[in-house]
Amino acid sequence: MYGTKEFHDRFVGIEGAFDKSLHALQKLNEKKKNFCMASSVVTNECVDSLLELHQMLENMGIRHRLTPLIYPTTQGDLSPTKLRISEEKIVELLHQKIFTYSGSECNSGISRIRISPLGEVNPCELFRNVSFGNLFEHSLKEILSSEERQNWIKFVREESKVGECQTCENRKYCPRCLEVLYPMCRKTPCFSYGDIRHFHRIYVSN
């Protein structure tokens, strides 16, 4: 979600999109508590709107994950990084426990998937060239049990054990994305977002 109703609908260009997203979150949360989570990227354009949304979702009992991490595109275009919030703002939000700043493993295609409007099932938004199947041809259960997905899971788990990332000094702080960070680290440092270890220390000290 990109912010409160007005901002979200304006951002996606579809009136009523916010209400539909919120309705889906409420239904999923009613089905099984803590089963779903809203996710948002904090930018310098929507930070205030997202903080308002965060409070609203918290009051509704819906988990909300915020991240300030904005990367260049996989083609190397740096323009998205202009939307990053300042390091001072990151420190402020870390003190407020609005988001975490710690390492993780890539779970694309394992605990999360992408479903396109055409029914194509991919590991995530960035790996659109990898297909597990199509919902118009097979059920989701069949797709998740398919050989294509099992091969992908094997690839991700093997990839996580090798390569430069394993010896990188930033490894335990890195929210590692196979599609973005892994190829980038062969050309430039993984992070150009200040000292991530500094941000991590601020988070764990509070």
N, C-alpha and C positions, 0 to 999 in steps of 0.2 A: 504494500500500500504506500502511496506517495505523499499522504498527508490527510488533512481533514477533507470533508466532502467537497467543498468548493475547489480546493487546490487539486485534489485527486482527479475529479471529473475534468477540470480544465487541462491537466497534464496529459491525460490519456485521450482527451478529445471526445469523450462519450458521456453524455448526461445520464446519470443514474448508475454509473459504473461503481461508484463507492458503495451505494446501498446494496448492490448485488454482492459485492465482495464481503461486506459486513454481514449480510444475511447468511452467506455460506459459512463464515467463521462461527456465527452463533449456532447454526444447525450442527456443525461438526463438534462444537464444544458441548452441546446438549447430548450428543450421541455418546461421547466419551470425554470426560474432563481432562484437560491438558493434552488432548490428542492432536490439536492443531495449534499453529502458531502463525501470527501475522509477521511479515518480514518487510523491512524498509531500509533503504540506503539514505543516509543523512547527507544532504547537499547544502551548499550555502544559500540555495534558493528556497528550500523547504524545511529548514531546521526548526523554525518556530512552529510551523504547522504540524510537524511530526511529534514534537514534544506535547502538543495539545492532544494529538491522536493517541500517543502513548498513555497519557493519563486516562483518557476515555476508555481504552481497551482494558487497562488495568482495573478500572472500576467495574467493568463487565466480566471480569474473570477470564479474559482472553490473553494468552501470552503474546508478547510483542518483542521481536528481536530487531535491534537497530545496529547498523554498522556504518562507520565513517569511511570504510575502505573503498576507494574508487581507483580503478586501474586504467592504464592505457588500453586501447583496443588490441585485439590479437594481431592486427595488422601494424601495430606500432604507433597509431595515432594518439598523440598526447592530449588532444583537446578535451576529453572527458575529465581529466585531472583538474581543469580549471574550476570544476564544481565542488572540489574538496573544501570542507570547512577548515578554518585555521587551526593551527596546533594549539593555540590558546583556548579555542572552543572545545577541542578534544579533551584537554586537561580539565576544563570546567565540567564537562559531561561525565568524565571518568570519576571525578569526585562525587558526583551525584548518583553514581552507579546506574546511569542510563544505558550504558552498554559495556561489554567486556572487551578486553584487548589481550587475547591470548591465542595460542596456537591451536590448530585442529587438523584433521585429516580430510582429504577430499572424499565426499560421499556421493558424488554424482553417479547415478545409475544403480546405487546400492540402497540407500535409505531415501533417495529422492529421484524423481524423474521429471522430464518435461513432456507435456502432451500438446502438440501443435493444433491449431484450428482445423487442420486436415486429418487429425487423428494419428499423426506420426508420433511414436514414443521414442524419445532420445534420453541419454543420460542427464543432460542439463541444457540450458539455453545456449551454451557455447559449443557443445559437441553436437551440433545439428547434423553433422555429416555421419554420425553414428546412429543407426536405426535398430531398435529392438523389434519393430513390427508396427502394424497399423491397426487401430481399434475398429476400423470399418471392415477388417478382414479376420481379426482374432480377438478373443476376449482379453481383458487386462491380465487375468490369471494365467492364460496361456503365454502371453507376451513376457510376463515376469519370470516364467519358468522356461523360457525359450533358450536354445543353445546360444543365440546371439548375446543374450544378457549374461548368461553364465560365463561365457568367454570374456565379456567385459569386466565382470567382477574379478575374475582371475588376473586379468591384465592390470587393473587398478591396484590390487593387493601386491602383486609382484613389483610393480613400478614404485610403490611406496617404500620398498626395501633397498632400492639401489639409486645411484645417481648422486649428483652434487648436493642435492637438498639434504641428504642425511648427515653430511659433515658441515653444513652451513651453521655459522654461529648464531643465526637468527631463527634456527629451526623450531625451537620450542615456543616462539612467539608468533610464528607464521601461520596465518589462515590459508594454508596451501591450496591453490587451485591448479589442477594439472594443466588446464588449457592456457592459463594466463602466466602464472609464476614460473612453472617449470621451463617452458621455452625461453622466457625472458632472462632467466638467470645465466644463460650462456652468452648474453650480449651486454646486459647491464645489471647492476645490483637489483635484487628482488624488490627492495623497497626504496622509494624516493619520497617517503612520507615522514621525514624526520627520523628520530631515533625510536624505533618501535619498542626497544627494551626499556626506554625511559617511560613510555606510556604504560607499559605492562607493570612496571614497578609502582606507578601511581595507583593503578587499579588494585593490585594485591595488598597495598599498604592501607587501604581504606576499610 
